[in-house]
Amino acid sequence: MENNKIINVAEAKQLDIVQFLASLGHRPKNVRGTDHWYLSPLHEEKTPSFKVNSALNRWFDFALGQGGNLVDLGI
């Protein structure tokens, strides 16, 4: 991911969440088809509850009951 390119919100929503998390050092603990399961980057946990569907490019944190696109994750 290029760090010094300015993008708008619509472009940010299209960025690959799996790649974004990898750039921050987060690796999935389990991958099932298009679902990538992580330890949540939003809170501490021992069992992965944070899922990214790479086909939809959407995330959901089951422990928090929240999800969305990459912009939502950043907010």
PyMOL commands that set and color helices and strands:
alter all, ss='L'
color gray80, all
select helices_A, chain A and resi 9-14+17-23+70-74
alter helices_A, ss='H'
color red, helices_A
select strands_A, chain A and resi 30-32+35-38+50-53+58-61+66-68
alter strands_A, ss='S'
color yellow, strands_A
deselect
rebuild
show_as cartoon
